Amino acid sequence: MKSFCRFLKANAFAVLAIALVLAAALPALASEPQFQIISTEALKDMIDEKVKFTLVDARTADEYDEAHIGGAIHITDKDFAKSAALLPADKGAKLVFYCNGVKCGKSKKVAAKAKEAGYTNIFVYNDGFPVWEEKGMPIAAGPKYSKKVETTKLSARELAKALQEKKDAYVVVDVRDEFEFAEGHIAGAINIPAETFATKSGVLPKEKAIVVYCNSGGRSYTAYRKLMKLAYPTIYQSTLADWKEAGLPVVKSQL
C-alpha cells in the first residue's frame, strides 16, 4: 500500500510539472500572431489575374536587390517604421509578405508589425522566394543575380572523417535523382533532388552543417545556392566522384 501511495505521489508531481510547463508556454503561443497562408500557385494566380494587393519582400536589401518577385516592395523588420508609408493607406487592403521559406521568420515579423499598425487583411507566402524561383515563376533579377558563388568544399576524406568523428553534427544530402540515389550513395545520406530542393528543404535543421553532393558538382552547386538563399549558416559541397575515387564505400537502396 505504501509503495502504491509513493507511486501516486510521484506521478502527481510529474503531472503538476507538465501542467506548469504548458501553462508557461501557452501565453507565448497565444501571443504569436497567426496569419493566413497563401500557396505558390495561388500567389501566381493573383498576379496573373491582376488582383489588387501589395506584395512585401521582408528579406535583406542585398537579397532583394539580387532578385525578388516582380512587383514586390521591400520592407524589413528593422526599417518598418520608416518604410510603412510604402503600404496602402487602406487598412483593409490585401497584403502578402514573404522571405526565404518556411524556416525564415522575417515575413511573419514584418506582417506582425503591419497588424500592429492596424492592417487586417494579411497573408504570408510561406514557401518564400527560393521555392518561387525553383518553380520557374517570374522574378525581377538584378545585375548580381548570375554572379558565381564560391562554395565551401569538403574532400571525400574530410567528409568521411567528419562523419566518423561528429556524425550527428552533419546532414548529408544526395541531390541526384531517386534512381541514381538507389544505385549507390553515401551511407546515411538523405535524397532531395536539386530540382525540388527548396520545396523540400524543410526537413533540414539549420543548427546542423548541411553537406550537399552529386556526381561531379553541377547539381550540388545548384542546391548549395538554394541553401544560401534559405539562410542556412553552415553549408558544404562534395562530390560522389571524389568519394568513389578515394575508395570509400557506397550503399544501395530499393526504390
N, C-alpha and C positions, 0 to 999 in steps of 0.2 A: 504493500500500500504506500509506503514511504517513497519507494522508487517511482511509483506512478505519479505521486504528487510532485516529485522533483522534475519528472518529465513534463508535466503540465506547466510548472513554473518556468522551466527553461524555454518552452515553446511560446509561452505568453510574452516573455521578454523579446523573443525573436520577432513575433508578430508586431509588438509595440515598436521595435526598432525599424521595421519595414514601413510601418504606418508613418513614423516620424520623418523618414527619408522622403516618402511620397508627398507628405504634407509640405515639406520644404521645397520640393520640386514643382508642385502644382502652380504656385503663384508665378514662377518664371515662365512655365509653359503657357499659362493663361495670358501673360503679358505680351508674349510674342505674337505680333500681328499675323493673321493668315490672309493670303491673297489668292485670287482666282488664278489658275494656271492655264496657259494657252500653249497649244502644241505648235510644232514647226509648220505643219500643213495648214492649220487654222490661221496662223500669222501670215503665211504666204497668200492665202485666200483673201484676207483683209487687205493686203497690199494690192493684189491683182484687181479686186473689186472696188478699189479706191474708197474704202471705208474711212470715215473721218476719225483719226486717232493720232496720238503723239507717241512716238517710239523713242525710248530713252536708253542710251548706252551708258552703263554705270562703271565701265572698266577704266583703266588709267588713260591718260591723254595719249601716251605713246601707242597703246593698243588701238585706241580709236583712230589715231592718225594713220596707222599702218593699214587697217581695214575695218570696216563696220557695215552693218546692214544699211542699205540705201535708205536715206530719208531720216535716219536716227539723229537725234540731238545728243549732246554729251553733257551729262551731269553726274558728278561723283558725290559720294557721301560727304567728303570734306568741304567741297565748294557749293553745297546745296543752297546755302543762304544767298550767295551772290549770283547763282545761276537759276534760281527759282523763277525769275522773270521770263525764262525761255518757255515755261509751261503756260498752257492756255489760262485765260482769266476765269473761264467757266469751271467751277469746282466739280461739276458733274461730267466733264469731258473724259473720254476714254484714254487712259494712259497704259502703256505697256513697257515694262522695264526688263532689261536683260544684261547679263555679264558673261562669265566664262563657264556656264554649265551648272549642273546640279550641286556640285561641291563648292561653288563660288557664292558667297553671301552678299556680294556688293549690290546686286539688283534689289534684294529684299531690304537692305539698309536704306537705299535711296527711296524705295517705294514706301517704307515706313515713315520717312520724313515727309513725303508727299501726303500721306494720310494725316500726319500731324498738322500739315498745312491746310487741311480741310478737303482734300480731294477724295472722292467717294467711289469712283469707277476705275479701280486699279487692277491690272493684270501683271503677272510675271511670266516671261518666256523662259521657263526653267532650263531647257536644253542649252540655251545660250549660243553665242557666236560660233564656237567650234563645230557644233552639230549642224548649224545653219550652213556653214561653209562646206562641211563634209558632204551634205546632201545636194550640193551644187546649186544652192539658192543664190540669187543675185546679191552681190556685195559692192560697196564703194571702196576701191583699193587705192592706197597712197603710194608714193614712189618707193617706199621701203618694203612693200609687200613681198616682192620676189627676192629680197636680199637673202643670200645663203647663210644658214646658221652653222656655226662651228659646234659640233656635238662633242660631248664628253664620252670618250670611248673606253671600253674595258676589253682588254685582250682575253682570249679564252682562258689562259692560265690565271689571270687576275680574277675573272669571274668565278672560276672553279674554286679558287682559294677563298674568295668572299663567301661563297655558298657553303663551303666547308666550315668556316670559322664563325660566320654570323648569318646563317640561313634565314632566320626569322626577320632580319632587317631588310630583306630584299624581296621584291616580287618580280619574277622573270616572265616576260610576255613574248610569246611567239606570234608575230604579226603576219605570218603567211596564211594561206587559206587552210581550211579544215582537212583537206586531203593531204597536203604537204605535211601538216602537223601530225596526222595519223601515221604517215610513213616513217617519221623519225624526228624526235625533238629532245631538247634538254630536259632531263628528269626534273619534275616539279614545276615546269613552266605551264602557264595557262595560255589559251589560244584566243586572241582577239584580232581578227584580220584588220589590216591597215585601213581598208576601205570603209569600215564601220567603227573605227577606233574611238572617236569622240563620243559616238552614240552609246557605246557600251563601256565607257571608261568609269562609270560609277562604281564598279566593283574594286577599283584600285585605291588603296588607302594612301592619303597624302603624307602620312607620318613615316612611310617606308620609302626606300630607294626603289625606283622602277627601272628595270633593265629591259629594253626592247631589242629584239633581234629578228633578222630574216636570213635569207641565204647569203646575200652579198652586201647589203646595206641600203638599198634603194627604198624598200618599204618601211624599214625601221627608221630611216631618216624622216619619212612622212609622219610616222607615229610619234617620233621624238618632237617634231614641230607642234603636233597637236597637243602633246603633253605640256609643252611650254605655254601654249595658249590657254590651257586648262589650269595653269598656275601650279603645276607640280614642282616642288622645290628641288628634288634630287632625282635626276634622270641620267641614265647611261645608255649607250648604244653598243651592241656587239653583233657578231655575225656567226651563223652556223658553219659557214665555210672555215672560219678560223678555228672554231671548236673541233670540227672533224679533223682538220689538218694537225691539230695538237694531239690527236689520238684519244680524245675524250669520248666517253660513251653517249649514245642517244638511245631513247626508248621509243617503242611503237605503241600505238593505241588503236582501238577499233572506232569506226565512225558510228 
